[in-house]
Structures are given as C-alpha cells and as structure tokens.
Amino acid sequence: MSAWNAKIARVDQPEPGLLSLSFRADGRNEVLILVTLPGALGLGVLDQRPRGATASPAVTQLRRHIEGARIEAVEMSRRAARLSLTRADTTRSLIVSPSKPYGAWWLCEADGTIVVRAPGAPSSVPAEEEHLRPKSLDELRAEGALVLDAHRSMRRGQLERLLERHIKRLSKKRDAITADLERAANADELHEKASLILAHVAEIPANAAVFETTTWGDEPRPIRIELDPRKSPTVLAQELFKKSKRLKRGLDVGPERLEAVETEIAEIVRARDTLGDASPNELAIKLEALGVSITAPKEEARKRRQAGARLPYREFVTLDGSSVLVGRGAADNDRLTLRVARPHDLWLHARGVTGAHVIVRLTKGQSCSAEALVDAATLAAHFSDLRGETIVDVLYTPRRFVHKRRGSPVGSVALGSEKVIAVRIETGRLERLLESEKKAS
C-alpha cells in the first residue's frame, strides 16, 4: 500500500493549465490539482473539483490510461512535478511542466517511453531526477487553495492580455481604414491629373519630369503635375485612372467599415471596464461572446500546423478553365471567404437558405464570364439546402462587399452590394462540374 493510499477516480482539465485528478484517500473524496501555467507550477489538494471545460481528446486518452490507478508518490521540483502511478501491476509516471502557453504533461512507461502527451508538448520529457522531492498528502492539502488562487490569477492575466491584444488589433484596423479614407479623398484630384495628361499628351516633352498646365472648369487654376520619366505619359495617366478608381471604391465601403470597427472597439472597451472580479472561466465566456479569441497565439499557431494541408474548400473547374472554390462547412465558409478569397474574386451563395460559400477565382480587372457564373451558381445551389430544386436564386457579388459582423454566427456574413441570378439546374452541367473536382494531393 502506498503512503498516499489514493485511487484516481476521474481526470479533468477544467481550464487551460489546470489538470485535476479526483481521488479517494483515507475514506474521503478529494482532488489533486496540477497547475502548469508559465510561472505558476504548483500542486495542491482540494475538497471540491474545479468546474469548467469538457474533456479534450487528449484528456480522454489520459483518462483511459490512469483512471483506476493508484498514486504511489508525488514529487516536485522548480520546473516539473511527477506522479508515480500503478494499475494492474503496471507502473507509469505522469509528469507535468510549465511552458508557454498552458504548460505540458506526459504519461510515460517505466522505461521513459511516452504513452500519451498533451497537445503541443515537446517530444522529450524534462530531466529532473536529481531535483525532485517528495510531497505528502497533508502538505498538498495545506497548499491547495493557494495553488488554485495562483492559477486563477495567472489565467486571468493571460485573458486580459489577449483582450488588450484584440483591442490593439482593432485599433490598427481602424487606423488603416482611416488612412485609406484620407488617401481616397485625393481620388478626384488623381482623375483630374490623368485627364489633363491625356488631353495634353502631344505637348509633353519626352522624359519630362513635370508638366504644367491649367485645370478645367469655371475657375481654371495653374497645376503642376509630376511625371515619371521612365514611363510614357499615356501609361502614367492610365495608372492614375486605376488608382483613382480603386480609391473611390474604398470610399464606397470605407465609412461603413470604419463605423463598424469603431462600434466594436467601443463595445469591447466598455465591457472590459465592467468585468470586475469575474473568474477566469466567466471572463473567458464573456470574451468569446464579444468575439475575442481566448486562444494564445502560440496555441493558434500549433493548431494551424496540426491542421496541416487540409483546405477549407473543395475545388472545381468551369468549362472555360476558371477555378471555383466551395466551402466544406460553416467554419470553413468563414475561412474561405475571409482569409482565402481576394477582394476581386466573385462570391456566391444560394439565396435565403443554408449553404456553401462559393468563390470564383479572378485576376484583378477580370470579369467573370457568363458560363463561369452559371457554373458557379449551379455549384452554390447544389451545395445548399435547395439541392434537388429545378430553379434556384443565387446571390453574387465581388468579395470586397462581403463582411463579417461582430458576434454573427459561424458562416454568417453581411453583403454591402449584391445581384441575383436565377439558375436552372442542368443535369449535364452539374455532372461535368462534379467530375472536374480536383482531389487533394
């Protein structure tokens, strides 16, 4: 019989950086907590199990291996803690260590082979044999409340930093939109300069650096136009026309985008100032409701790496060779529309029903051909709740007019401008498109 005389009944990870092992010892039910947040490594025993998130796949795996095991010894150093466990004559060690963002744990065989480890944990276990010292049950009972308080303080600090990072990100977005609007105010001036260059192109000397003339209108005024000696006046004028057009497009959607960002910043700042002494779990729920990601950047990067080459879309090819991307699900729809698609691509969706986001890949300045539009609309209808209908209304608009409103459901977007095509589903066309799907390599 071990000095602890404790048998593990349940394993949980109620919050990031907090592992809890419910056990029975000395005729009482207690909970051993292991805190692994950076700077807050600690062990303690509580009377009540901390509540929080449901078990992740990794924790479920850990449960299968150690629930029912007996705790033979608990040891701890400044950088790691180790639990010696036995079950059915098998001895294993559960080792925990603090690391960014939420710490790490490993379940190892007696020979050091890793059975299961936390997501993102290094492939090797920290070597702490010479520094580990035993911890008694009574000692950990005395430290339980302090260890839990330390975790809550560190976790709240993490969440508050994520909130501030989100506010800074929104502020940068607001500043960028404001700068775009300020530049867009020069759109008419650029258009006027381009027009004057073309009107006087025959008078401009070759390789000239500047050109002086007078403006048109009721009150002409002198104007000095800087040229680029490396470009012909005609080419320069066309570039100015394009830049003017691009800036004017920004004026169409910029004020709405700026108002939305400013409103979001104001709401989040107001909520931040009223959070008070909310627990980390309550704070996390409130932040998620505000649209703030509560996943540390390092953890987000790990999840992206873990996702590997999986694409959020299926790819089809139209008769004219255009690429059409179709979202795989609600979350994939968001990723396809907001991260993959470019502003000049064409966006489509079956009208008024749940369905896939569809993107037609276009180059800048390229228009979508009529055939490609019908092909894409056919796919939007097929991958929607109206599959099987003969005629389906499909919305389409350039991607730049598609926006995500704060707090909107996954896969839900708002349109700043839209057109509708009533597409008749042709069996031959649909079969050709489905056969054109590019398979993931």
CORKALIN-V457346 format. One record per backbone hydrogen bond with DSSP energy under -0.5 kcal/mol. CO is the residue of the C=O (numbers start at 1). NH is the residue of the N-H. If there is no record, write none. Layout:
<<CO | NH> <CO | NH>>
This chain:
<<5 | 26> <6 | 71> <7 | 24> <8 | 68> <10 | 22> <12 | 20> <14 | 53> <15 | 18> <17 | 36> <17 | 37> <18 | 15> <19 | 34> <20 | 12> <20 | 22> <21 | 32> <22 | 9> <22 | 10> <23 | 30> <24 | 7> <25 | 28> <28 | 25> <28 | 30> <30 | 23> <31 | 33> <31 | 46> <32 | 21> <33 | 35> <33 | 44> <34 | 19> <34 | 36> <35 | 42> <36 | 99> <37 | 40> <42 | 35> <44 | 33> <46 | 31> <56 | 60> <57 | 61> <58 | 62> <59 | 63> <60 | 64> <61 | 65> <62 | 65> <62 | 66> <63 | 67> <66 | 69> <69 | 8> <70 | 72> <70 | 86> <71 | 6> <72 | 3> <73 | 84> <74 | 135> <75 | 82> <76 | 133> <80 | 77> <81 | 96> <82 | 75> <83 | 85> <83 | 94> <84 | 72> <84 | 73> <85 | 92> <86 | 70> <87 | 90> <90 | 87> <91 | 110> <92 | 85> <93 | 95> <93 | 108> <94 | 83> <95 | 106> <96 | 81> <97 | 104> <99 | 103> <104 | 97> <105 | 118> <106 | 95> <106 | 108> <107 | 115> <107 | 116> <108 | 93> <109 | 112> <113 | 109> <116 | 107> <118 | 121> <126 | 128> <128 | 131> <128 | 132> <133 | 76> <136 | 140> <137 | 141> <138 | 142> <139 | 143> <140 | 45> <140 | 144> <143 | 147> <144 | 148> <145 | 149> <146 | 150> <147 | 151> <148 | 152> <149 | 153> <150 | 154> <151 | 155> <152 | 156> <153 | 157> <154 | 158> <155 | 159> <156 | 160> <157 | 161> <158 | 162> <159 | 163> <160 | 164> <161 | 165> <162 | 166> <163 | 167> <164 | 168> <165 | 169> <166 | 170> <167 | 171> <168 | 172> <169 | 173> <170 | 174> <171 | 175> <172 | 176> <173 | 177> <174 | 178> <175 | 179> <176 | 180> <177 | 181> <178 | 182> <179 | 183> <180 | 184> <181 | 185> <183 | 186> <184 | 187> <186 | 190> <187 | 191> <188 | 192> <189 | 193> <190 | 194> <191 | 195> <192 | 196> <193 | 197> <194 | 198> <195 | 199> <196 | 200> <198 | 201> <200 | 203> <200 | 204> <201 | 204> <203 | 205> <205 | 208> <209 | 227> <211 | 225> <213 | 223> <221 | 215> <223 | 213> <223 | 225> <224 | 226> <225 | 211> <227 | 229> <228 | 231> <232 | 236> <233 | 237> <234 | 238> <235 | 239> <236 | 240> <237 | 241> <238 | 242> <239 | 243> <240 | 244> <241 | 245> <242 | 246> <243 | 247> <244 | 248> <245 | 249> <246 | 250> <247 | 251> <248 | 252> <249 | 253> <250 | 254> <251 | 255> <253 | 257> <254 | 258> <255 | 259> <256 | 260> <257 | 261> <258 | 262> <259 | 263> <260 | 264> <261 | 265> <262 | 266> <263 | 267> <264 | 268> <265 | 269> <266 | 270> <267 | 271> <268 | 272> <269 | 273> <271 | 274> <272 | 275> <275 | 278> <279 | 283> <280 | 284> <281 | 285> <282 | 286> <283 | 287> <284 | 288> <285 | 289> <286 | 290> <287 | 292> <288 | 291> <294 | 296> <296 | 299> <296 | 300> <297 | 301> <298 | 302> <299 | 303> <300 | 304> <301 | 305> <302 | 306> <303 | 307> <304 | 308> <305 | 308> <307 | 310> <312 | 328> <314 | 326> <315 | 438> <316 | 324> <318 | 321> <322 | 318> <323 | 361> <324 | 316> <325 | 359> <326 | 314> <329 | 333> <330 | 334> <331 | 335> <332 | 336> <333 | 337> <334 | 338> <335 | 339> <335 | 340> <336 | 341> <342 | 345> <343 | 400> <345 | 399> <346 | 360> <347 | 397> <348 | 358> <349 | 395> <350 | 353> <354 | 385> <357 | 327> <358 | 348> <359 | 325> <359 | 361> <360 | 346> <363 | 366> <369 | 373> <370 | 374> <371 | 375> <372 | 376> <373 | 377> <374 | 378> <375 | 379> <376 | 380> <377 | 381> <378 | 382> <379 | 383> <381 | 384> <382 | 384> <383 | 356> <384 | 387> <386 | 389> <390 | 425> <392 | 423> <393 | 351> <394 | 421> <395 | 349> <396 | 419> <397 | 347> <398 | 401> <399 | 402> <401 | 403> <401 | 416> <403 | 405> <403 | 414> <405 | 408> <409 | 412> <414 | 403> <419 | 396> <421 | 394> <421 | 423> <423 | 392> <423 | 425> <424 | 426> <425 | 427> <426 | 430> <427 | 431> <428 | 432> <429 | 433> <430 | 434> <431 | 435> <432 | 436> <433 | 436> <434 | 437> <437 | 439> <438 | 315>>
